């Protein structure tokens, strides 16, 4: 049963990102009345885009956790911590690149990734 959830989360993530870009974000960004954060709508658009796709990344992380739980290994805790570290490291990279560091979530994502990795190496 957990494998069904794994597959569904992967598929939903793909559909979410693709259809969100095609039918929601692109149309939304054509509007001329978006809030102007930090002086322009550039930052607003970038934050909306990276936040939208971070949802997909999070779902894929949950998918990986369900996969690990469907076939538990000796050290499930470390495997889940690795997944969390990877998801938050990738989230930090996405946030940092999409907003050129102006949205400070990247800092917190990297700290979460580091503490998760620390949990693996010091458990």
TIKEFI-217062 format. One record per residue: y, z, x of N, C-alpha, C, O in turn; residue in three letters. Coordinates in Angstrom, 3 decimals, always signed. Atoms other than C-alpha are relative to their C-alpha. Layout:
// residues N
Y  Z  X  Y  Z  X  Y  Z  X  Y  Z  X  ALA .
...
// end
This chain:
// residues 123
-1.206  +0.000  +0.813  +0.000  +0.000  +0.000  +1.275  +0.000  +0.859  +2.258  -0.658  +0.518  UNK .
-1.189  -0.038  -0.855  +2.438  +0.770  +2.813  +0.291  -1.364  +0.623  +1.446  -1.692  +0.895  UNK .
-0.215  +1.341  -0.542  +1.898  -2.727  +4.202  +0.734  -0.893  -0.997  +1.509  -1.763  -0.599  UNK .
-0.735  +0.754  +1.019  +3.129  -4.163  +0.895  +1.482  +0.343  +0.090  +2.332  -0.547  +0.045  UNK .
-1.391  -0.418  -0.171  +6.312  -2.114  +1.285  +0.603  -0.573  +1.270  +1.767  -0.974  +1.283  UNK .
-0.455  +0.570  -1.271  +6.582  -3.296  +4.896  +0.421  -1.449  -0.183  +1.511  -1.849  +0.227  UNK .
-0.261  +1.429  +0.202  +6.400  -6.946  +3.899  +1.186  -0.207  -0.943  +2.048  -1.051  -0.697  UNK .
-1.106  +0.138  +0.956  +8.722  -6.511  +0.920  +1.351  +0.308  +0.646  +2.333  -0.390  +0.391  UNK .
-1.260  -0.331  -0.675  +11.388  -4.839  +3.068  +0.441  -1.110  +0.957  +1.632  -1.400  +1.065  UNK .
-0.351  +1.117  -0.879  +11.235  -7.675  +5.585  +0.569  -1.164  -0.804  +1.589  -1.748  -0.437  UNK .
-0.441  +1.119  +0.842  +11.575  -10.286  +2.843  +1.346  +0.309  -0.653  +2.248  -0.528  -0.650  UNK .
-1.258  -0.381  +0.660  +14.310  -8.398  +0.975  +1.157  -0.037  +1.005  +2.258  -0.475  +0.668  UNK .
-1.046  +0.045  -1.022  +16.268  -8.026  +4.220  +0.463  -1.420  +0.280  +1.662  -1.687  +0.357  UNK .
-0.358  +1.401  -0.233  +16.129  -11.761  +4.885  +0.798  -0.568  -1.168  +1.830  -1.211  -0.973  UNK .
-0.678  +0.515  +1.194  +17.122  -12.604  +1.322  +1.392  +0.619  -0.132  +2.360  -0.074  -0.445  UNK .
-1.271  -0.713  +0.106  +19.875  -9.980  +1.322  +1.045  -0.593  +0.941  +2.170  -0.874  +0.529  UNK .
-0.962  +0.540  -0.965  +21.509  -11.301  +4.480  +0.363  -1.443  -0.312  +1.538  -1.808  -0.293  UNK .
-0.267  +1.416  +0.253  +21.142  -14.975  +3.628  +0.829  -0.201  -1.267  +1.872  -0.853  -1.235  UNK .
-0.714  +0.199  +1.264  +22.219  -14.815  -0.010  +1.353  +0.716  -0.003  +2.313  +0.230  -0.601  UNK .
-1.275  -0.707  -0.096  +24.921  -12.247  +0.745  +1.048  -0.817  +0.724  +2.203  -0.875  +0.302  UNK .
-0.928  +0.879  -0.731  +26.492  -14.578  +3.297  +0.398  -1.180  -0.859  +1.580  -1.488  -1.005  UNK .
-0.236  +1.254  +0.707  +26.127  -17.670  +1.163  +0.770  +0.174  -1.307  +1.663  -0.618  -1.610  UNK .
-0.554  -0.103  +1.347  +27.115  -16.373  -2.257  +1.021  +1.121  -0.194  +1.741  +1.129  -1.192  UNK .
-0.934  -1.104  +0.197  +29.140  -13.221  -1.728  +1.080  +0.023  +1.078  +2.263  -0.123  +0.772  UNK .
-0.981  -0.192  -1.065  +30.809  -12.827  +1.651  +0.904  -1.215  +0.185  +2.125  -1.073  +0.241  UNK .
-0.816  +1.197  -0.220  +31.950  -16.418  +2.150  +0.999  -0.186  -1.136  +2.162  -0.511  -0.897  UNK .
-0.913  +0.137  +1.143  +33.415  -16.537  -1.347  +1.057  +1.097  -0.004  +2.221  +0.847  -0.318  UNK .
-0.945  -1.110  -0.051  +35.011  -13.134  -0.956  +1.071  -0.243  +1.061  +2.249  +0.042  +0.841  UNK .
-0.928  +0.202  -1.105  +36.598  -14.101  +2.351  +0.989  -1.138  -0.253  +1.983  -1.250  +0.464  UNK .
-0.949  +1.068  +0.361  +38.295  -17.132  +0.759  +1.196  +0.546  -0.768  +2.223  -0.124  -0.885  UNK .
-1.089  -0.604  +0.785  +40.449  -14.786  -1.308  +1.173  +0.327  +0.929  +0.988  +0.586  +2.118  UNK .
-1.182  -0.304  -0.808  +43.987  -14.171  -0.127  +0.535  +1.408  -0.261  +1.602  +1.772  +0.234  UNK .
-0.484  -1.341  +0.322  +44.268  -10.635  -1.483  -0.892  +1.112  +0.550  -0.937  +2.206  -0.013  UNK .
+0.797  -1.049  -0.634  +41.870  -8.749  +0.796  +0.933  +1.018  +0.653  +2.019  +0.659  +1.109  UNK .
-0.831  -1.000  -0.685  +43.225  -5.484  +2.181  +0.202  -0.386  +1.466  -0.704  -0.911  +2.113  UNK .
-0.322  +0.300  -1.390  +44.914  -5.911  +5.531  -0.111  +1.291  +0.820  +0.806  +2.112  +0.848  UNK .
+0.230  -1.162  -0.856  +43.441  -3.309  +7.859  +0.404  -0.357  +1.427  +0.087  -1.443  +1.911  UNK .
-0.499  +0.219  -1.357  +45.024  -2.997  +11.297  +0.882  -1.257  +0.086  +0.901  -1.945  +1.107  UNK .
-0.991  +1.062  -0.033  +47.622  -5.598  +10.333  -0.422  -1.358  -0.518  +0.427  -2.221  -0.738  UNK .
+0.435  +1.303  +0.520  +45.449  -8.473  +9.090  -1.299  +0.173  -0.770  -1.884  +1.256  -0.793  UNK .
+1.271  -0.079  +0.718  +42.439  -9.297  +6.975  -1.181  -0.319  +0.923  -2.332  -0.233  +0.495  UNK .
+1.065  +0.280  -0.965  +40.459  -10.260  +10.116  -0.934  +1.203  +0.133  -2.154  +1.064  +0.040  UNK .
+0.802  -1.211  -0.180  +39.300  -6.679  +10.644  -0.771  +0.319  -1.280  -1.939  +0.701  -1.216  UNK .
+0.657  -0.248  +1.288  +38.506  -6.262  +6.927  -1.234  -0.883  -0.145  -2.302  -0.402  -0.524  UNK .
+1.114  +0.939  +0.112  +36.298  -9.350  +6.965  -1.118  +0.349  +0.962  -2.294  +0.284  +0.605  UNK .
+1.021  -0.334  -1.005  +34.517  -8.300  +10.138  -0.770  +1.256  -0.390  -1.992  +1.310  -0.245  UNK .
+0.665  -1.241  +0.411  +33.796  -4.796  +8.842  -0.926  -0.265  -1.179  -2.061  +0.213  -1.197  UNK .
+0.849  +0.317  +1.150  +32.489  -6.127  +5.541  -1.251  -0.765  +0.431  -2.350  -0.489  -0.050  UNK .
+1.147  +0.801  -0.457  +30.261  -8.639  +7.326  -0.991  +0.864  +0.773  -2.190  +0.806  +0.500  UNK .
+0.967  -0.771  -0.783  +28.772  -6.203  +9.839  -0.644  +1.086  -0.850  -1.823  +1.390  -0.665  UNK .
+0.584  -1.020  +0.868  +28.291  -3.505  +7.191  -1.063  -0.618  -0.910  -2.101  -0.006  -1.162  UNK .
+0.972  +0.685  +0.848  +26.515  -6.010  +4.948  -1.312  -0.217  +0.761  -2.391  +0.063  +0.238  UNK .
+1.196  +0.320  -0.768  +24.105  -7.039  +7.694  -0.665  +1.236  +0.597  -1.859  +1.213  +0.893  UNK .
+0.624  -1.253  -0.442  +23.574  -3.474  +8.912  -0.979  +0.521  -1.045  -1.975  +1.159  -0.705  UNK .
+0.930  -0.391  +1.053  +21.945  -2.831  +5.557  -1.348  -0.665  +0.234  -2.390  -0.017  +0.131  UNK .
+1.240  +0.723  -0.294  +19.375  -5.493  +6.395  -0.696  +0.606  +1.206  -1.909  +0.815  +1.189  UNK .
+0.581  -0.600  -1.204  +18.850  -4.009  +9.836  -0.652  +1.348  -0.324  -1.741  +1.646  +0.168  UNK .
+0.565  -1.293  +0.398  +18.286  -0.568  +8.302  -1.295  -0.200  -0.786  -2.272  +0.517  -0.568  UNK .
+1.222  +0.260  +0.773  +15.759  -1.990  +5.839  -1.130  -0.444  +0.909  -2.279  -0.058  +0.693  UNK .
+1.032  +0.415  -0.940  +13.898  -3.652  +8.700  -0.512  +1.194  +0.806  -1.694  +1.260  +1.146  UNK .
+0.434  -1.224  -0.666  +13.839  -0.301  +10.473  -0.946  +0.805  -0.879  -1.965  +1.312  -0.411  UNK .
+0.907  -0.681  +0.931  +12.336  +1.296  +7.379  -1.326  -0.741  -0.101  -2.382  -0.117  -0.208  UNK .
+1.219  +0.805  +0.032  +9.840  -1.558  +7.280  -0.894  +0.344  +1.195  -2.106  +0.504  +1.048  UNK .
+0.759  -0.351  -1.204  +8.790  -0.753  +10.848  -0.594  +1.403  -0.115  -1.724  +1.638  +0.314  UNK .
+0.521  -1.362  +0.196  +8.426  +2.931  +9.965  -1.183  -0.017  -0.963  -2.193  +0.641  -0.714  UNK .
+1.128  +0.103  +0.935  +6.232  +2.064  +6.970  -1.217  -0.599  +0.685  -2.346  -0.172  +0.443  UNK .
+1.117  +0.605  -0.734  +4.126  -0.123  +9.240  -0.685  +1.033  +0.890  -1.912  +1.130  +0.909  UNK .
+0.562  -1.044  -0.874  +3.674  +2.720  +11.736  -0.779  +1.014  -0.828  -1.867  +1.436  -0.435  UNK .
+0.675  -0.988  +0.847  +2.768  +5.108  +8.931  -1.255  -0.563  -0.665  -2.149  +0.198  -1.035  UNK .
+1.185  +0.602  +0.616  +0.251  +2.625  +7.496  -1.194  +0.008  +0.934  -2.338  -0.076  +0.488  UNK .
+1.063  -0.008  -0.999  -1.744  +2.742  +10.716  +0.383  +0.991  +1.088  +0.695  +0.599  +2.212  UNK .
-0.530  -1.000  -0.938  -0.856  +6.024  +12.404  -0.752  +0.048  +1.323  -1.979  -0.029  +1.377  UNK .
+0.508  -0.140  -1.352  -1.338  +6.341  +16.126  -0.024  +1.483  +0.350  +0.290  +2.333  -0.484  UNK .
+0.047  -1.389  -0.447  -1.777  +9.509  +18.146  +1.364  +0.666  -0.094  +1.468  +1.829  -0.483  UNK .
-1.326  -0.594  -0.045  +1.952  +10.037  +18.452  +0.975  -0.737  -0.929  +1.851  -1.475  -0.480  UNK .
-0.835  +0.650  +1.013  +3.584  +8.870  +15.221  +1.459  +0.378  +0.176  +2.345  -0.454  -0.015  UNK .
-1.385  -0.449  -0.152  +6.683  +10.939  +15.911  +0.727  -0.841  +1.037  +1.848  -1.285  +0.791  UNK .
-0.653  +0.799  -1.041  +7.453  +9.074  +19.128  +0.198  -1.446  -0.442  +1.227  -2.051  -0.140  UNK .
-0.140  +1.375  +0.474  +6.816  +5.697  +17.500  +1.175  -0.116  -0.974  +1.944  -1.076  -0.911  UNK .
-1.111  +0.022  +0.957  +9.238  +6.523  +14.682  +1.328  +0.222  +0.723  +2.326  -0.413  +0.384  UNK .
-1.224  -0.202  -0.781  +11.813  +7.832  +17.167  +0.404  -1.258  +0.770  +1.594  -1.537  +0.922  UNK .
-0.295  +1.268  -0.675  +11.536  +4.554  +19.093  +0.654  -0.966  -0.985  +1.644  -1.621  -0.658  UNK .
-0.565  +0.887  +1.026  +12.201  +2.618  +15.887  +1.437  +0.413  -0.315  +2.328  -0.431  -0.399  UNK .
-1.346  -0.495  +0.310  +15.200  +4.823  +15.088  +0.954  -0.318  +1.150  +2.078  -0.764  +0.920  UNK .
-0.845  +0.289  -1.161  +16.558  +4.442  +18.621  +0.364  -1.482  +0.058  +1.515  -1.829  +0.322  UNK .
-0.251  +1.444  -0.043  +16.210  +0.654  +18.480  +0.948  -0.421  -1.121  +1.898  -1.167  -0.883  UNK .
-0.851  +0.369  +1.139  +17.756  +0.338  +15.000  +1.438  +0.438  +0.239  +2.368  -0.324  -0.025  UNK .
-1.375  -0.467  -0.205  +20.761  +2.454  +15.939  +0.647  -0.626  +1.233  +1.863  -0.818  +1.254  UNK .
-0.570  +0.730  -1.136  +21.200  +0.781  +19.322  +0.461  -1.388  -0.442  +1.552  -1.824  -0.076  UNK .
-0.386  +1.307  +0.527  +21.227  -2.605  +17.572  +1.198  +0.116  -0.938  +2.083  -0.740  -0.927  UNK .
-1.147  -0.227  +0.887  +23.601  -1.213  +14.943  +1.270  +0.186  +0.818  +2.330  -0.321  +0.452  UNK .
-1.153  -0.194  -0.876  +25.915  -0.107  +17.740  +0.478  -1.311  +0.601  +1.680  -1.570  +0.665  UNK .
-0.361  +1.301  -0.570  +25.818  -3.540  +19.348  +0.681  -0.865  -1.052  +1.707  -1.485  -0.772  UNK .
-0.584  +0.809  +1.077  +26.527  -5.264  +16.014  +1.415  +0.484  -0.316  +2.341  -0.319  -0.429  UNK .
-1.315  -0.561  +0.298  +29.415  -2.917  +15.259  +0.993  -0.298  +1.119  +2.124  -0.711  +0.862  UNK .
-0.874  +0.218  -1.157  +30.861  -3.227  +18.751  +0.432  -1.459  +0.098  +1.612  -1.745  +0.304  UNK .
-0.319  +1.419  -0.138  +30.668  -7.026  +18.842  +0.792  -0.538  -1.183  +1.772  -1.259  -0.996  UNK .
-0.668  +0.552  +1.174  +31.712  -7.770  +15.263  +1.455  +0.446  -0.107  +2.308  -0.320  -0.556  UNK .
-1.372  -0.502  +0.158  +34.824  -5.591  +15.407  +0.728  +0.125  +1.338  +1.836  +0.657  +1.409  UNK .
-0.568  -0.108  -1.359  +35.488  -5.851  +19.149  +0.369  +1.442  +0.332  +1.379  +1.706  +0.985  UNK .
-0.167  -1.411  -0.315  +35.195  -2.080  +19.339  +1.012  +0.747  -0.838  +1.216  +1.943  -0.631  UNK .
-1.046  -0.646  +0.789  +37.897  -1.366  +16.765  -0.553  +0.927  -1.077  +0.127  +1.865  -1.493  UNK .
+0.640  -0.893  +0.963  +35.494  +0.205  +14.276  -0.877  +0.940  +0.811  -1.830  +0.493  +1.449  UNK .
+0.633  -0.951  -0.917  +34.281  +3.364  +15.991  -1.426  +0.395  -0.366  -2.006  +1.265  +0.284  UNK .
+1.384  -0.311  +0.354  +30.905  +3.458  +14.259  -0.947  -0.273  +1.165  -1.967  +0.404  +1.296  UNK .
+0.861  +0.325  -1.127  +29.414  +1.876  +17.402  -0.246  +1.217  +0.888  -1.346  +1.406  +1.407  UNK .
+0.128  -1.186  -0.838  +30.062  +5.089  +19.295  -1.051  +0.955  -0.570  -1.902  +1.463  +0.160  UNK .
+0.947  -0.902  +0.648  +28.132  +7.180  +16.776  -1.403  -0.597  -0.044  -2.392  +0.121  +0.110  UNK .
+1.311  +0.648  +0.001  +25.330  +4.619  +16.520  -0.668  +0.142  +1.368  -1.866  +0.414  +1.447  UNK .
+0.559  -0.136  -1.337  +24.868  +4.714  +20.296  -0.411  +1.444  +0.289  -1.425  +1.678  +0.947  UNK .
+0.365  -1.412  -0.189  +24.859  +8.527  +20.294  -1.300  +0.311  -0.735  -2.168  +1.000  -0.199  UNK .
+1.240  -0.217  +0.761  +22.184  +8.553  +17.580  -1.174  -0.652  +0.717  -2.249  -0.059  +0.811  UNK .
+1.064  +0.672  -0.751  +20.141  +6.011  +19.555  -0.387  +0.819  +1.231  -1.569  +0.984  +1.531  UNK .
+0.260  -0.780  -1.216  +20.501  +8.118  +22.709  -0.729  +1.296  -0.309  -1.664  +1.667  +0.401  UNK .
+0.676  -1.260  +0.337  +19.516  +11.371  +21.002  -1.423  -0.254  -0.477  -2.315  +0.553  -0.216  UNK .
+1.367  +0.345  +0.420  +16.507  +9.673  +19.416  -0.851  -0.304  +1.225  -1.993  +0.147  +1.318  UNK .
+0.726  +0.296  -1.220  +15.478  +8.313  +22.795  -0.264  +1.278  +0.803  -1.343  +1.450  +1.370  UNK .
+0.171  -1.276  -0.685  +16.020  +11.746  +24.324  -1.159  +0.782  -0.636  -1.938  +1.423  +0.070  UNK .
+1.099  -0.663  +0.693  +13.653  +13.137  +21.677  -1.354  -0.520  +0.402  -2.339  +0.218  +0.377  UNK .
+1.257  +0.603  -0.453  +10.979  +10.740  +22.906  -0.345  +0.494  +1.399  -1.490  +0.851  +1.676  UNK .
+0.252  -0.303  -1.409  +11.365  +11.553  +26.580  -0.136  +1.493  +0.275  -0.663  +1.891  +1.314  UNK .
+0.039  -1.443  -0.234  +11.667  +15.316  +26.157  -0.761  +0.760  -1.084  -0.423  +1.897  -1.412  UNK .
+0.784  -0.711  +1.030  +9.106  +16.154  +23.501  -1.340  +0.435  +0.534  -2.126  +1.043  -0.193  UNK .
// end
